């Protein structure tokens, strides 16, 4: 199955027209038609049906569409890997992560180490691993464990911290017990976030009466805390002149885990494993102390 044939198929599938696909690809219409016929013969199934408005995918064509995209992506990335090895440079890695992780982990890591990252995409935590599975990204970094079909590497434990205006119980100390938030209203970012899950579990274990207000992001939580709307419970470095302390329960720090994950069948799986190992070493020394994350990362 040739790369050009897949490109023809995908363009016709998207545009719904052989003529439009031929124009985009700068080839003749008969060329596209012949290649599609060859692909259908190879697969033993009709991929398109003609309608009054053009061509539409058959059920078989719709089933083949995601596979074709995946195959083409792997071909292109495989060719990139070969070219990189041939000229003696590193394979360029595309990573995906939640926005906070992109800003406070992967971007500082790239800036400080010169790691072979060519791009970092951000999305919501629920969709991170899907971008690895569909080939959009090579490696994911997330605060949730990876699905079983991906290879996973735990990177670091990141402590939760409580931040508020100067003069509060979080000022002038390294740690603060969860029970000291009794009766307070706290601000936490992100519905379904790992921070919220860890905090809620700790509150249940302790039996504390704590009211939670949920906002969209850590900067909003920090701004609300500075405005006197209640302390923020987050993992990000302090800002807006806030003071902060690491949150503990029974003397033990509350933390979330950071994970890296990639497809074990990835053609550059060895390089991705080495990248994850390097990121783990850096993360352990850096993001495990979030109140003092690298200058320039925020």
N, C-alpha and C positions, 0 to 999 in steps of 0.2 A: 504494500500500500504506500503510494508515493505522497510526499508532502504536498506537492502541487495539487494532486487530486483532492486531498482533504480541504485545501484552501478553496478550490472551486466549489465543493459541496457546501462549505460553511457560508460562503458568500451568497450562493443561490438560496440557501435556507434563510438567511437574514433578509435578503432583498426581495425574495419571491419572484425573481425574474432572471432568466439566462442572459438576456441582453444587458441588464443593469450590472450583473456580475461580470460579464465580459468587459464592459466599459471600465469598471473599477479595476479589474485585473490587467487591463491593456492587452487583451487577447481577443481573438475572434469568437463569435457565438458558436460556430461549429466545433471549435476546440473545446469549449466548455461542455457542450452537449455530448461529445464523444467521451470525454473524461467521466462525466456522470454515468453514461451508459456502461462504461468499463467498470466503474465502482459498483453499480447495481449488479452486474454480472458476477463480480468477485464475491459480493456479499450474498448473492442469491435472493435478493428481495428488491421490490420497488421502493424507492426512497421518496419520490415525489408523485403527486397527482396534479393534473392540470385543471384549473378552475377558470371562471370568467374573468378573474382579476390577475391571474398569473399561476405560479406554481406554489403548492402547499405540501408540507411534509406529510407522508403517510404515517400510520402508527409505527411502522418499522423505522422510518426516517427520524421520527421524534425520539425513538429509543436510541438510535445511533448518534444523535446530535451531541450529547454530553461526552460520549466516548471519543468522537472525532475531535472535539475541542481539547480533551485531555491528551490524546495521542499527538496532536499538532503542537501543543504546549511542550510536551516532553521532547519531541523532536527538536524544536527550536532551542530549548534549554540545553539539550544534549550537545547540539552543535556549538553552543556558546561555551560549554565546558571543554570540548575538544580544542576550540580555538584558544581558550585561556591556557590550557596545559601546553599547547604548542608554542606559545610565546613566553612561557615561564611565569605567568601571573596567576593569582588566585581566581577561582571561580567566584563570580559576583552573586551574592546572596540577597534575595528579597525576603524580608521578614514581615510578619503581621502581628499586631498586638493591640490591646485596648489603648485608648488615647493616653491615659496616664502613664502606662508602661512605655509607650513610644517616647513621650516627652522626658520622663525621668530615669529611664533605664537604657533603652536602645540608642537614643540620640547621644547622650553623654558617653556611652560606651564607644560608639563610632568616633566621636570627637577626640576622645582620650587615647584610644588604642589603634586607630586606623584599621579596624576590622574590615573584612571584605564585604561590607554591606553596600549594595547599590541602591536600595530603596527600603523604606519602612512604611507599611500601610497601617492605618488604624481603623478599627471597627469596634462594635460592641462585643463584650466577652462571649456572648452566646454564639457569635459567628466566626470567631477567630480560627478555630480548628477546621472549620469547613473550607477556609481558603487554602489550607495545606492539602486537604483531601482532594480538592478540585484542581490543584496545580497552579492556583493564582499566586501563591507564595511558597517559598521553599521551607521556611521554618516559622513556627509560632512561639510567642512568649505570652503566657497567660497566668492568671492566678487561680485557675481551675485545673484539676487533673485532666490529662488528655484522654481521648477515647482509646480503647484497647488496640485498635488497628494501627496506631501511631507509636513510634518510639519516643519515650519520655525521659527527660533528664531534669531532676529537681535542681533549681539554681540557687535559691537562697530563702531564708526565712526573714520576712520583713515585718518589723514590729508595728502594731497600731500605736498611735500617739494621740493624746488629747491636747488641743490647742485652744487658748483663750487670751483675752486681754491681760496685760501685766497686772500683777497683784492678786491673781487667783491662786487656787491650790496647786495649779500646774506650773507656777513660776518658781525659778530658782532651785529646781530639783531634776534629777534624771528620770525618776519613776514615780508613778502615782497609782494607787490602788483603785480598782473599779468601784469599790464601795463608797469612795469619796464623791462619786457622781450621784449618790442617792438623792432622789427628789428633784434632780435637775432635768432640764430639757436639753438634749444634745442634738447636734446637727450632723447628719451622715450623708455622704453622696452615694447615689447609685442604687436603684432598686435591683435586688438580686445580686449585689456585688459580694465579693469574698469578704470585704471589710464588714459589711452589714451582717453576713452570716456568722462570722466569728464573734462579733459584738453581741448579737442576739443570743447565741449559744452561751456566752459567758454570763449574760444577764439572767438567763434561765437557771443556770447552775447556782448563781449567787442568791437568787430570789429577790433582787433589788427592784425597787420601783423607779424606773427611768423612762422618761418620755422621749421618743425619737421623732425628730422632724427630718424628712428625707428631701434632699435637693439633687440637682442634676449632676453636679461635679464638685471636686475638692476645692477649687478656687471659690466657688459660690459658698461652700460651707465655711471656708476661712473668712470670707468677707462678712458673712452673717455673724460669725463669732466675734470679729472685730467690732461689729455694730452692736454687740451686746445681746444678741439673740440666743445665746447659749454656746457652750464649748463645742468645737468640732472634733469628731473622732475620724481620723484619716490615716493615711500612710505617707503623705507627701511632706516635704520640708516646710518649715515655718515660713510665713510671709506676712505682709501687712502689719509688721510690728508685733505679732503675737508671740507669746511664750508657749512652750510645750514640754510635755513629759511623756515618756513611754508608759503605756497603760499595762497594768499587771492585775492578775487575779490570784490571790494567795501567794504573792511574791513571784509568780511566774509570768513572764511577759506574754501578752496576747500577740500572736503573729499570724500572718497569712503566708502561704508558700507561693513562690514563683516557679513556673515550669517552662521548659522548652520542649517542643515536640516537632517531629518530622516524619515523613513517610519512609519506612525502612526499605522500600523498594526504589527510593529516589536514586537516580544515577550518580549523585554526588553525596550519598549518605555518609561516607567517610569524612568528607569535608564538613558536613553539617554537624556530625558528632564532635569533631575537633572545635568547631565554632562554639557549640554549646558548652564544651568543657572550659574554653577560654572565658566565655561569658559568665559561667558559674564562679570561676575564680575571682573575676572582677566584681561580680555582684555580692559575693560573700564579704569582700573588703569594703564595699561602697554602700549599696542600698540596704544592707542590714542595719545601718545606722541612719535612718531617714531624716532625723532632725538636722543632719549635717551632710546631706547629699551634695554632689559636686557643684561648686560655683559655676554659674553659667547654664545650669540645667533648669533654672526657674527664674 
